[in-house]
Structure formats: C-alpha cells, structure tokens
C-alpha cells in the first residue's frame, strides 16, 4: 500500500523539480548545477535555522526568536572579534553556547510555567533584538582574517562548480537533523509530543526534558545560522535577518510539516528552503520583477500547502470512517 | 481462587480533594488470572480509584500492596515500571506515530543510540500477531486504523512492559459488537496467561460475560465485592443505584390514563445511529411525559439528541406533527426549533447558560434567535417577559438584571427552562434537568414538568435519577446497552419493574 504520509514530501520535491525545470526552459543559463549550489550558498543560514525550527514545530511548538538570535549572534561575534580582539576560536563556541542557553531558557519557561510557546518566543524575539542595540546601534564591519577567509573560500567540486564553507556546514546540519529526528529517542519523543502531549505523558515519556531540548536545539541552530550569516555578510548589525523566523516557518510548512505538530520531515524542510531559493532565482533571472515578488510567490505557496495539508488530513479521516 | 494470594490489594483507601471526599474506605483486591469488574454510577469513584493505582493521584489514607510489597507510585511511568499498565477509554497513544512506534516508544530497541527500525517493526508485528491475533501493517500511522485496533495496540503496548496488572477503563465504549467479541477473546487469552485484569464498563451484559468478580462503589464508598456468578443482575443494579429492593416504597403515581391514547406529537420509527443507539420506535403523545430510564451510557442522551436532530440518524425516520399541523421529518436542530421542539441539554454550564448575561438576556435569547436577529424585541417587552417567567418559575432572586452566573444551579436551570418555554414548544426535551441542584428546586422543576404536561405540552424527560423519572412520567422507555429494551406504561410503572428492565432479568 502506498504510504500517504509521504504525500506532502513528494509534493514538495515535485514542486521544486517543476520550478527548476520551468526556470531551465525559460532562461538560458538556468539549468546548471551551479545554480542549485548558489541556492545553497545564499540560503545556508536559512537552512540551518529551519532544521531547528522543524523539530520545534514537529513537537507542537513554534520559535519566533530565530531571526533575532541570528542578529544577536552576528552582533556579539562582530563586537568581540572586531572591538575586543577576541580570537574566533573562542568567539564561535561562545556564541553557540549563548544560543543554546537562550533557547533552553525559553524552553524551560514554556515547560515549567505552561505558557504558550508563541508568546514566550515572541518575548525572546524582542529581547534578543533589543540586546543587539545595547552592543551597538551601527553596523560593525568585520575584517578579521578568519572570517574573511571563511566567507571567501570556495570548495571546488568536479565540473568546475564551487560551494562555500557555509554550505558544507548547512548540509552537515541537515544530515544531523535527519538522524536526530528519525533515529534517536529524543527525536521520536518530539514527534510523540507533537502528536499528543497528554498521551506522551501517560506513556511515560520525558515530556519536559524533550520540550526544553527542542528549544535548546533551535537556539543552537539559530546561533549557528548566525555564525554562517556573519560569514556571508561579514558584519554584525541589529537589523540583520529581520523576519527570518517567518521565512523559516514558511520553509518548514512548505516542506510538508504540519503546524499542529507531530508530522514532518527534515528533508522536506531542505526542499522547502530550496523552493524559496528557486523562487528568488527565477525572479532575479526575470530581471524586470522586483524582489518583493518573492514574498508574493511564497505567500501563494503557503496557502497552497496549508490547503493541501487540510485536504490530506480530512481525506485521512474519511478513509478511516 | 479465594485461597490464592491477591497480586494487588488496596485497603481502606481514602482520597480527599479540597472539600470533597472522592474515596472513603475503599477496598479492592485483584487476583492473577481473573477479570475483575469495577462497577458504579457516575461519580462513584471508579476513575479516582484507577488514577490512584496508576500514580496520577496520591492517596490520603490507606495502603496499596502489589505482590506483597507496598506500592507507592508518583507517576504513570513508575506505575508502568511496577507492572501496572492502563488502557484508557480515550486511546492514549500518538495517532501520528506508526503502530510499531506506539508500542515501543520510550523503549525502542537501539544500537549505540540509534533506533533499529527493522527490529522494532518485526518485534511489533510478532507481538501483535502472537498475543493479539492481529495481523496489520505496523509501519502505518496509528490514525489509519479503527478505534478498535487502536485499543488493541494500546493493550499490546501495555503487555510489552511486562505488565502484571492490566487496567481497561471503558475499553468497549466505542466498539461495535464484533469488535467487543474480539477484545473479549483477547482478554480471556491474557487471563489464561495469568494476567490480572481490572475492567471498567457501563455495559451490564459485558460485565457478566467476561468478569469473574465484581466490586461495587457508590458515592466514593465501598459497597462490596462479589463473585460475578453469585450476584444477580437486579442486585447489582440496586447496589449501584443504592436502593435495596425490599426497602423500596411503591410510589403511588397519579394516573394520566387518557394520555397514552392522545394524539401523536412525535414518532420515531426504527430510528438509530451506529455506535450511539440501536434502532428504536418511540411515540410521544400530546400532553404526555415520556421518561427515559437506564444506566449511564445506556443511550438516554443519544435518544434525546436524535429527537432534536442534534445528531444525524443513519437509519429510520422521525416524524413530528408541527405547529402547522402537518407531519414532517426533523433533520436538524434548526428544523426542530422551527417546528416547536425545545431541547435543554445535559450540561447547563457549557451548553445552556451564558454566564455573563443577565437573567433577562438569557431568557429572551431563544425567542430572539427564533425571530431572527433583526426583528428585535423591545426592552420593555423583554422586561415584561422576564418578569412573567421569574414569577411563573419562582426564580430567585426575582431580579431580571441579576447576572446568571451568580444564581444557584437550580435557578440557572429554571432560567434555561424559561428560555425554551418562551418559544412555546410543543415538545420539550429535558436532559438531566435536575442534576446538581438541591431537593427543593428539584421538586419545583418536577412539579413544573407535570403542570406543563397538564397544559398540553409533550415532554421527553431524561434523568439518571430513577425516582424522578418515575414521578413525572406517564410512560417510561427503558434503555440498556444502547437499546430501548422495554416500554412501561401507566399502571405498570414501578421502581421494581423499571429496575428489572434495566438489569435485563
């Protein structure tokens, strides 16, 4: 029997293939491996943040602090490296730890005080964004040798194609995300939590630990995304990555994850990010369209996917009945 | 069996919640290899006892011993580890996960921290097949299967924890007949393997079919423990309800003789709904009070809801001689209202009263809705109406501007009654109109029902209090296990008759 749970994933992958094919027919020079790789280069940070967000949404939560944590990471990194002269080898682990602590703090508040994740992470979003300006209200440009090297190094692939260091990091994160989600107890507990928190509790699963870990992981992914974003922008700024949490949520949903929790795949999120990238690429190839058309296309796609998910889940109910 | 050691023994269990004693001196024993039914009406303390056993609640006083050792658990997980597994009425599994995962989650087979899916699926398949005779695709999400299969998966999960005691809390409430038989087959097999099973159900037939022993609770108190074979049904029912038969006074009932011959107002023919109530016939005449009697879960409310069109029947027909005089079918609450059927639902807090509105506003609500929101009723007229009904029904305090939430339960109930009476229904359906209100208010509502019937209104009266049904009804339809089993009219109405019908003897 064909397993219906994979339908949203197939739709996402199919949509990506379709868009890429359409772009390839319409624009010369579109059909190449490098175009796909550029999608990854430009969206590496989004991909990393989206992996963390996938687990959060699968567990039935939401994390609105992603964009702010990215901005705060760029700011702290830039300030420490540039203004205080700390070595990157110290700064990077430090900002990653900061993201993890920030995330687990939100998770703990959500769990112990039984507050909706929406409001807790909304508070986290304002807090992290505000902290950026405490450090500096202006852009801090980074000219540290390690960062510029990380930004400019290209890894050569056969066929003359290249990727950045960030892409490698992002792909490793995706691989780890898939492993955690499907092959570890923690990952499965997150799915159970998203399916029914009450049941998870009665089945004797460690609900609190899982919940806090999910937000910890999302915070960690956000700060790693912030590090990669720093490589990409070579600066720290309080206005960086505004609205990225919403792009991430969009990517996760387009990737077939249910916002109600319990259902979704990290690999779907990968394609969700790629679809957003391909839309941007098509619009830049078109040349005459403003980049805001990306938003319109993503908006329409989101509608499409939400309706699709509703149809699939009501179809499931009809089947059972 | 009695000379054997019980695997589980609870002695003198008391559980107090602030201001309420939920359990008082309850004893319970469970032997290996038996099915023990825990019986009692709603609020008798069955769920509380189970929650004590599974570590959801802690006890105030008393001792629990499991295999001779003191059993103290603080969470469902600890209870499971001690060998007590529970399958709840609402399947408490994760519908989004696969069948295999639902059985194994938290205990997945792993190697170096990596879940071994193949091994897990294979073991789940074997477990289901060998112990529960269930051959299904264990990789599909649980929600793809019927509630019956989900129930079995829940049992499989319980068995997989090396359970010694299996608690089945109303496992059959959403299963059909053949599914129940499948479940019973499995229960017998498990019993044969030495498992102790605590079985909670509202279905008497099922209790006698599967149980070896019965413990009865009433109002949080221990009534007794009996071997099932030595406890006649009628005894069981009277002990649950709390009336020894020989103590019952025969209640003189004012005969409403002519009424049963009265013109038919509503008639159900073969009306039924799968999983709720089996097809039944029921006629309600003009000015007649028809009572529905039966234990909790016997299908009383379901019948009432079908009469109002609140649930869609999947067989049979309901005809109603409406306001226009002609007969017509009722398919939705809207149609029911238009035709003059009013329904006071069981739960006034959630389905009837609007807390933050005044008595006046609550009373005119249904009439206003009936007229349409644009043909408003003038404030003056509203006040007149409110005053009239406050007087008529003796609502206290007699202040139409009082907020309803500050009224007592009985007075809230009267406000709801006023709301529906105002629409001048031909048929009034009352589902548990006196639950949770004091005796004085109860008597007043009963009197009112009789008075309305005297004025020609037909009433369908549902109540879990048998005495009350007996007092107001001209005719009683007795329900058991979701079937209308008997209709008792006028001269034959007596508590004994009805109880016998409920017990099915």
Contacts between the chains, C-beta under 8 A, distances in Angstrom:
chain1	res1	chain2	res2	distance
A	1	B	137	6.8
A	1	B	140	7.7
A	3	B	139	7.4
A	3	B	140	6.8
A	4	B	144	7.9
A	5	B	141	6.0
A	179	B	114	7.9
A	182	B	115	7.6
A	183	B	114	4.8
A	183	B	115	5.0
A	183	B	117	8.0
A	184	B	113	6.4
A	184	B	114	7.3
A	184	B	115	6.7
A	185	B	106	7.3
A	185	B	108	6.1
A	185	B	110	7.4
A	185	B	115	7.0
A	188	B	97	7.4
A	188	B	101	6.4
A	188	B	105	5.8
A	188	B	108	6.9
A	188	B	115	6.8
A	189	B	105	7.3
A	189	B	106	7.6
A	191	B	94	7.3
A	191	B	96	6.5
A	191	B	97	6.0
A	192	B	94	4.6
A	192	B	97	6.1
A	192	B	101	7.9
A	192	B	105	5.7
A	194	B	96	6.9
A	195	B	94	3.3
A	195	B	95	5.9
A	195	B	96	3.8
A	195	B	97	5.9
A	196	B	92	7.5
A	196	B	93	7.7
A	196	B	94	5.2
A	196	B	95	7.0
A	198	B	92	6.8
A	199	B	92	4.4
A	199	B	93	5.6
A	199	B	94	5.3
A	200	B	94	6.7
A	201	B	76	7.1
A	202	B	76	5.2
A	202	B	86	7.7
A	202	B	88	7.2
A	202	B	92	4.5
A	203	B	76	7.8
A	203	B	92	7.0
A	203	B	93	7.2
A	203	B	94	7.7
A	203	B	105	6.4
A	203	B	106	6.2
A	203	B	157	7.4
A	204	B	75	7.4
A	204	B	76	5.6
A	204	B	77	3.3
A	204	B	80	5.3
A	204	B	81	8.0
A	204	B	106	5.8
A	205	B	105	6.6
A	205	B	106	5.2
A	262	B	94	6.9
A	262	B	95	7.8
A	262	B	96	3.6
A	262	B	97	7.8
A	263	B	96	5.3
A	316	B	143	6.6
A	316	B	144	7.2
A	319	B	144	7.3
A	320	B	143	6.8
A	320	B	144	6.6
A	320	B	145	7.5
A	320	B	146	6.8
